[in-house]
Amino acid sequence: MTEKDASTVRDRALRDSPARIEAEPDLVDPACTLHAVVPDVVEFWRAATTRVHVRPRYEGEGADRQRRQLRP
């Protein structure tokens, strides 16, 4: 399966899930709890063989999101 095919399958499943759960409520365990995490800050670390690592940090939300380059 290609990445595009997997993405299409995922998107279709996400689109169809609410209707399926409504039609078959037993699909979801009543004890199941949904948690959503909304970060204020996200930091990535990409190692480099030169040891000059790339560390972008994103702060804020939406159009106000700022990208900063951190130093290792």
Backbone atoms as SQL, in Angstrom:
CREATE TABLE atoms (id INTEGER PRIMARY KEY, chain TEXT, resi INTEGER, resn TEXT, atom TEXT, x REAL, y REAL, z REAL);
INSERT INTO atoms VALUES
  (1, 'A', 1, 'MET', 'N', 0.854, -1.171, 0.000),
  (2, 'A', 1, 'MET', 'CA', 0.000, 0.000, 0.000),
  (3, 'A', 1, 'MET', 'C', 0.900, 1.235, 0.000),
  (4, 'A', 2, 'THR', 'N', 0.617, 2.153, -0.887),
  (5, 'A', 2, 'THR', 'CA', 1.413, 3.379, -0.946),
  (6, 'A', 2, 'THR', 'C', 0.986, 4.336, 0.164),
  (7, 'A', 3, 'GLU', 'N', 1.801, 5.348, 0.388),
  (8, 'A', 3, 'GLU', 'CA', 1.473, 6.343, 1.410),
  (9, 'A', 3, 'GLU', 'C', 0.166, 7.059, 1.067),
  (10, 'A', 4, 'LYS', 'N', -0.033, 7.330, -0.219),
  (11, 'A', 4, 'LYS', 'CA', -1.267, 8.005, -0.645),
  (12, 'A', 4, 'LYS', 'C', -2.478, 7.112, -0.385),
  (13, 'A', 5, 'ASP', 'N', -2.360, 5.815, -0.695),
  (14, 'A', 5, 'ASP', 'CA', -3.464, 4.875, -0.441),
  (15, 'A', 5, 'ASP', 'C', -3.778, 4.805, 1.050),
  (16, 'A', 6, 'ALA', 'N', -2.733, 4.732, 1.870),
  (17, 'A', 6, 'ALA', 'CA', -2.931, 4.668, 3.325),
  (18, 'A', 6, 'ALA', 'C', -3.613, 5.939, 3.818),
  (19, 'A', 7, 'SER', 'N', -3.213, 7.065, 3.274),
  (20, 'A', 7, 'SER', 'CA', -3.821, 8.337, 3.660),
  (21, 'A', 7, 'SER', 'C', -5.300, 8.367, 3.277),
  (22, 'A', 8, 'THR', 'N', -5.626, 7.850, 2.101),
  (23, 'A', 8, 'THR', 'CA', -7.017, 7.814, 1.648),
  (24, 'A', 8, 'THR', 'C', -7.853, 6.912, 2.556),
  (25, 'A', 9, 'VAL', 'N', -7.315, 5.754, 2.895),
  (26, 'A', 9, 'VAL', 'CA', -8.026, 4.825, 3.787),
  (27, 'A', 9, 'VAL', 'C', -8.243, 5.474, 5.146),
  (28, 'A', 10, 'ARG', 'N', -7.203, 6.113, 5.684),
  (29, 'A', 10, 'ARG', 'CA', -7.312, 6.789, 6.983),
  (30, 'A', 10, 'ARG', 'C', -8.362, 7.892, 6.942),
  (31, 'A', 11, 'ASP', 'N', -8.310, 8.732, 5.904),
  (32, 'A', 11, 'ASP', 'CA', -9.260, 9.836, 5.794),
  (33, 'A', 11, 'ASP', 'C', -10.695, 9.331, 5.686),
  (34, 'A', 12, 'ARG', 'N', -10.898, 8.260, 4.941),
  (35, 'A', 12, 'ARG', 'CA', -12.236, 7.686, 4.802),
  (36, 'A', 12, 'ARG', 'C', -12.719, 7.129, 6.139),
  (37, 'A', 13, 'ALA', 'N', -11.831, 6.445, 6.863),
  (38, 'A', 13, 'ALA', 'CA', -12.200, 5.884, 8.165),
  (39, 'A', 13, 'ALA', 'C', -12.560, 6.992, 9.147),
  (40, 'A', 14, 'LEU', 'N', -11.780, 8.068, 9.163),
  (41, 'A', 14, 'LEU', 'CA', -12.088, 9.188, 10.059),
  (42, 'A', 14, 'LEU', 'C', -13.416, 9.842, 9.703),
  (43, 'A', 15, 'ARG', 'N', -13.688, 9.963, 8.416),
  (44, 'A', 15, 'ARG', 'CA', -14.935, 10.576, 7.966),
  (45, 'A', 15, 'ARG', 'C', -16.140, 9.699, 8.320),
  (46, 'A', 16, 'ASP', 'N', -15.991, 8.380, 8.175),
  (47, 'A', 16, 'ASP', 'CA', -17.113, 7.459, 8.376),
  (48, 'A', 16, 'ASP', 'C', -17.308, 7.020, 9.823),
  (49, 'A', 17, 'SER', 'N', -16.315, 7.210, 10.676),
  (50, 'A', 17, 'SER', 'CA', -16.375, 6.714, 12.057),
  (51, 'A', 17, 'SER', 'C', -17.558, 7.235, 12.869),
  (52, 'A', 18, 'PRO', 'N', -17.854, 8.546, 12.870),
  (53, 'A', 18, 'PRO', 'CA', -18.978, 9.001, 13.701),
  (54, 'A', 18, 'PRO', 'C', -20.308, 8.324, 13.341),
  (55, 'A', 19, 'ALA', 'N', -20.577, 8.148, 12.061),
  (56, 'A', 19, 'ALA', 'CA', -21.827, 7.496, 11.650),
  (57, 'A', 19, 'ALA', 'C', -21.830, 6.029, 12.077),
  (58, 'A', 20, 'ARG', 'N', -20.690, 5.361, 11.952),
  (59, 'A', 20, 'ARG', 'CA', -20.620, 3.954, 12.334),
  (60, 'A', 20, 'ARG', 'C', -20.814, 3.788, 13.840),
  (61, 'A', 21, 'ILE', 'N', -20.213, 4.667, 14.626),
  (62, 'A', 21, 'ILE', 'CA', -20.374, 4.591, 16.087),
  (63, 'A', 21, 'ILE', 'C', -21.816, 4.882, 16.478),
  (64, 'A', 22, 'GLU', 'N', -22.434, 5.818, 15.788),
  (65, 'A', 22, 'GLU', 'CA', -23.852, 6.118, 16.060),
  (66, 'A', 22, 'GLU', 'C', -24.725, 4.904, 15.762),
  (67, 'A', 23, 'ALA', 'N', -24.432, 4.210, 14.652),
  (68, 'A', 23, 'ALA', 'CA', -25.217, 3.032, 14.255),
  (69, 'A', 23, 'ALA', 'C', -24.905, 1.821, 15.113),
  (70, 'A', 24, 'GLU', 'N', -23.654, 1.714, 15.598),
  (71, 'A', 24, 'GLU', 'CA', -23.224, 0.561, 16.387),
  (72, 'A', 24, 'GLU', 'C', -22.537, 1.042, 17.676),
  (73, 'A', 25, 'PRO', 'N', -23.291, 1.542, 18.648),
  (74, 'A', 25, 'PRO', 'CA', -22.674, 2.114, 19.848),
  (75, 'A', 25, 'PRO', 'C', -21.821, 1.128, 20.647),
  (76, 'A', 26, 'ASP', 'N', -22.037, -0.179, 20.485),
  (77, 'A', 26, 'ASP', 'CA', -21.246, -1.167, 21.219),
  (78, 'A', 26, 'ASP', 'C', -19.805, -1.261, 20.716),
  (79, 'A', 27, 'LEU', 'N', -19.484, -0.579, 19.612),
  (80, 'A', 27, 'LEU', 'CA', -18.108, -0.580, 19.114),
  (81, 'A', 27, 'LEU', 'C', -17.156, 0.081, 20.111),
  (82, 'A', 28, 'VAL', 'N', -17.669, 1.014, 20.895),
  (83, 'A', 28, 'VAL', 'CA', -16.839, 1.756, 21.847),
  (84, 'A', 28, 'VAL', 'C', -17.203, 1.335, 23.259),
  (85, 'A', 29, 'ASP', 'N', -16.192, 0.909, 23.992),
  (86, 'A', 29, 'ASP', 'CA', -16.389, 0.507, 25.381),
  (87, 'A', 29, 'ASP', 'C', -16.856, 1.728, 26.186),
  (88, 'A', 30, 'PRO', 'N', -17.933, 1.614, 26.978),
  (89, 'A', 30, 'PRO', 'CA', -18.415, 2.741, 27.765),
  (90, 'A', 30, 'PRO', 'C', -17.377, 3.277, 28.743),
  (91, 'A', 31, 'ALA', 'N', -16.415, 2.448, 29.126),
  (92, 'A', 31, 'ALA', 'CA', -15.377, 2.884, 30.051),
  (93, 'A', 31, 'ALA', 'C', -14.258, 3.657, 29.346),
  (94, 'A', 32, 'CYS', 'N', -14.325, 3.702, 28.038),
  (95, 'A', 32, 'CYS', 'CA', -13.297, 4.387, 27.256),
  (96, 'A', 32, 'CYS', 'C', -13.410, 5.903, 27.456),
  (97, 'A', 33, 'THR', 'N', -12.274, 6.543, 27.664),
  (98, 'A', 33, 'THR', 'CA', -12.232, 7.990, 27.846),
  (99, 'A', 33, 'THR', 'C', -11.343, 8.590, 26.775),
  (100, 'A', 34, 'LEU', 'N', -11.795, 9.656, 26.180),
  (101, 'A', 34, 'LEU', 'CA', -11.022, 10.345, 25.155),
  (102, 'A', 34, 'LEU', 'C', -10.303, 11.527, 25.782),
  (103, 'A', 35, 'HIS', 'N', -9.005, 11.612, 25.522),
  (104, 'A', 35, 'HIS', 'CA', -8.205, 12.739, 25.993),
  (105, 'A', 35, 'HIS', 'C', -7.614, 13.439, 24.780),
  (106, 'A', 36, 'ALA', 'N', -7.605, 14.741, 24.797),
  (107, 'A', 36, 'ALA', 'CA', -6.981, 15.513, 23.728),
  (108, 'A', 36, 'ALA', 'C', -5.841, 16.328, 24.314),
  (109, 'A', 37, 'VAL', 'N', -4.718, 16.313, 23.646),
  (110, 'A', 37, 'VAL', 'CA', -3.559, 17.075, 24.084),
  (111, 'A', 37, 'VAL', 'C', -3.344, 18.210, 23.100),
  (112, 'A', 38, 'VAL', 'N', -3.318, 19.423, 23.606),
  (113, 'A', 38, 'VAL', 'CA', -3.091, 20.601, 22.776),
  (114, 'A', 38, 'VAL', 'C', -1.843, 21.300, 23.326),
  (115, 'A', 39, 'PRO', 'N', -0.704, 21.077, 22.672),
  (116, 'A', 39, 'PRO', 'CA', 0.542, 21.627, 23.212),
  (117, 'A', 39, 'PRO', 'C', 0.675, 23.126, 22.956),
  (118, 'A', 40, 'ASP', 'N', 1.354, 23.806, 23.876),
  (119, 'A', 40, 'ASP', 'CA', 1.716, 25.211, 23.677),
  (120, 'A', 40, 'ASP', 'C', 3.032, 25.303, 22.920),
  (121, 'A', 41, 'VAL', 'N', 3.893, 24.295, 23.146),
  (122, 'A', 41, 'VAL', 'CA', 5.224, 24.288, 22.555),
  (123, 'A', 41, 'VAL', 'C', 5.504, 22.891, 22.009),
  (124, 'A', 42, 'VAL', 'N', 6.114, 22.835, 20.812),
  (125, 'A', 42, 'VAL', 'CA', 6.530, 21.564, 20.226),
  (126, 'A', 42, 'VAL', 'C', 7.978, 21.724, 19.779),
  (127, 'A', 43, 'GLU', 'N', 8.811, 20.768, 20.162),
  (128, 'A', 43, 'GLU', 'CA', 10.229, 20.832, 19.802),
  (129, 'A', 43, 'GLU', 'C', 10.628, 19.534, 19.113),
  (130, 'A', 44, 'PHE', 'N', 11.389, 19.658, 18.040),
  (131, 'A', 44, 'PHE', 'CA', 11.893, 18.504, 17.302),
  (132, 'A', 44, 'PHE', 'C', 13.413, 18.509, 17.373),
  (133, 'A', 45, 'TRP', 'N', 13.997, 17.322, 17.278),
  (134, 'A', 45, 'TRP', 'CA', 15.438, 17.184, 17.310),
  (135, 'A', 45, 'TRP', 'C', 15.818, 16.236, 16.183),
  (136, 'A', 46, 'ARG', 'N', 16.610, 16.737, 15.238),
  (137, 'A', 46, 'ARG', 'CA', 17.094, 15.893, 14.147),
  (138, 'A', 46, 'ARG', 'C', 18.615, 15.852, 14.249),
  (139, 'A', 47, 'ALA', 'N', 19.141, 14.689, 14.538),
  (140, 'A', 47, 'ALA', 'CA', 20.578, 14.525, 14.707),
  (141, 'A', 47, 'ALA', 'C', 21.282, 14.596, 13.362),
  (142, 'A', 48, 'ALA', 'N', 22.515, 15.033, 13.401),
  (143, 'A', 48, 'ALA', 'CA', 23.342, 15.102, 12.200),
  (144, 'A', 48, 'ALA', 'C', 24.701, 14.488, 12.504),
  (145, 'A', 49, 'THR', 'N', 25.295, 13.858, 11.520),
  (146, 'A', 49, 'THR', 'CA', 26.607, 13.240, 11.728),
  (147, 'A', 49, 'THR', 'C', 27.671, 14.283, 12.031),
  (148, 'A', 50, 'THR', 'N', 27.426, 15.531, 11.626),
  (149, 'A', 50, 'THR', 'CA', 28.365, 16.622, 11.896),
  (150, 'A', 50, 'THR', 'C', 28.227, 17.147, 13.328),
  (151, 'A', 51, 'ARG', 'N', 27.247, 16.631, 14.039),
  (152, 'A', 51, 'ARG', 'CA', 26.924, 17.041, 15.407),
  (153, 'A', 51, 'ARG', 'C', 26.358, 18.454, 15.483),
  (154, 'A', 52, 'VAL', 'N', 26.031, 19.033, 14.345),
  (155, 'A', 52, 'VAL', 'CA', 25.328, 20.317, 14.316),
  (156, 'A', 52, 'VAL', 'C', 23.851, 19.960, 14.150),
  (157, 'A', 53, 'HIS', 'N', 23.218, 19.622, 15.244),
  (158, 'A', 53, 'HIS', 'CA', 21.859, 19.105, 15.227),
  (159, 'A', 53, 'HIS', 'C', 20.857, 20.209, 14.910),
  (160, 'A', 54, 'VAL', 'N', 19.767, 19.817, 14.284),
  (161, 'A', 54, 'VAL', 'CA', 18.691, 20.753, 13.945),
  (162, 'A', 54, 'VAL', 'C', 17.623, 20.627, 15.023),
  (163, 'A', 55, 'ARG', 'N', 17.311, 21.744, 15.686),
  (164, 'A', 55, 'ARG', 'CA', 16.335, 21.731, 16.776),
  (165, 'A', 55, 'ARG', 'C', 15.325, 22.864, 16.597),
  (166, 'A', 56, 'PRO', 'N', 14.343, 22.683, 15.734),
  (167, 'A', 56, 'PRO', 'CA', 13.313, 23.719, 15.630),
  (168, 'A', 56, 'PRO', 'C', 12.318, 23.607, 16.784),
  (169, 'A', 57, 'ARG', 'N', 11.863, 24.746, 17.239),
  (170, 'A', 57, 'ARG', 'CA', 10.875, 24.805, 18.321),
  (171, 'A', 57, 'ARG', 'C', 9.739, 25.703, 17.850),
  (172, 'A', 58, 'TYR', 'N', 8.524, 25.208, 17.959),
  (173, 'A', 58, 'TYR', 'CA', 7.347, 25.957, 17.550),
  (174, 'A', 58, 'TYR', 'C', 6.551, 26.342, 18.781),
  (175, 'A', 59, 'GLU', 'N', 6.253, 27.639, 18.902),
  (176, 'A', 59, 'GLU', 'CA', 5.490, 28.145, 20.037),
  (177, 'A', 59, 'GLU', 'C', 4.290, 28.905, 19.517),
  (178, 'A', 60, 'GLY', 'N', 3.200, 28.847, 20.256),
  (179, 'A', 60, 'GLY', 'CA', 2.007, 29.577, 19.868),
  (180, 'A', 60, 'GLY', 'C', 1.016, 28.692, 19.133),
  (181, 'A', 61, 'GLU', 'N', 0.053, 29.347, 18.519),
  (182, 'A', 61, 'GLU', 'CA', -1.050, 28.621, 17.911),
  (183, 'A', 61, 'GLU', 'C', -1.504, 29.326, 16.639),
  (184, 'A', 62, 'GLY', 'N', -1.865, 28.544, 15.640),
  (185, 'A', 62, 'GLY', 'CA', -2.419, 29.094, 14.410),
  (186, 'A', 62, 'GLY', 'C', -1.483, 30.075, 13.723),
  (187, 'A', 63, 'ALA', 'N', -2.045, 31.216, 13.303),
  (188, 'A', 63, 'ALA', 'CA', -1.277, 32.227, 12.573),
  (189, 'A', 63, 'ALA', 'C', -0.214, 32.874, 13.450),
  (190, 'A', 64, 'ASP', 'N', -0.356, 32.777, 14.769),
  (191, 'A', 64, 'ASP', 'CA', 0.609, 33.382, 15.697),
  (192, 'A', 64, 'ASP', 'C', 1.790, 32.469, 16.015),
  (193, 'A', 65, 'ARG', 'N', 1.817, 31.277, 15.410),
  (194, 'A', 65, 'ARG', 'CA', 2.872, 30.305, 15.707),
  (195, 'A', 65, 'ARG', 'C', 4.231, 30.865, 15.288),
  (196, 'A', 66, 'GLN', 'N', 5.188, 30.744, 16.178),
  (197, 'A', 66, 'GLN', 'CA', 6.551, 31.226, 15.945),
  (198, 'A', 66, 'GLN', 'C', 7.493, 30.030, 15.855),
  (199, 'A', 67, 'ARG', 'N', 8.436, 30.064, 14.924),
  (200, 'A', 67, 'ARG', 'CA', 9.458, 29.024, 14.811),
  (201, 'A', 67, 'ARG', 'C', 10.779, 29.613, 15.262),
  (202, 'A', 68, 'ARG', 'N', 11.437, 28.909, 16.165),
  (203, 'A', 68, 'ARG', 'CA', 12.766, 29.326, 16.630),
  (204, 'A', 68, 'ARG', 'C', 13.733, 28.180, 16.422),
  (205, 'A', 69, 'GLN', 'N', 14.936, 28.509, 16.104),
  (206, 'A', 69, 'GLN', 'CA', 15.994, 27.491, 15.971),
  (207, 'A', 69, 'GLN', 'C', 16.780, 27.457, 17.258),
  (208, 'A', 70, 'LEU', 'N', 16.750, 26.335, 17.952),
  (209, 'A', 70, 'LEU', 'CA', 17.493, 26.185, 19.203),
  (210, 'A', 70, 'LEU', 'C', 18.904, 25.711, 18.911),
  (211, 'A', 71, 'ARG', 'N', 19.794, 25.956, 19.816),
  (212, 'A', 71, 'ARG', 'CA', 21.186, 25.494, 19.684),
  (213, 'A', 71, 'ARG', 'C', 21.350, 24.254, 20.535),
  (214, 'A', 72, 'PRO', 'N', 22.098, 23.269, 20.014),
  (215, 'A', 72, 'PRO', 'CA', 22.289, 22.036, 20.801),
  (216, 'A', 72, 'PRO', 'C', 22.949, 22.286, 22.130);
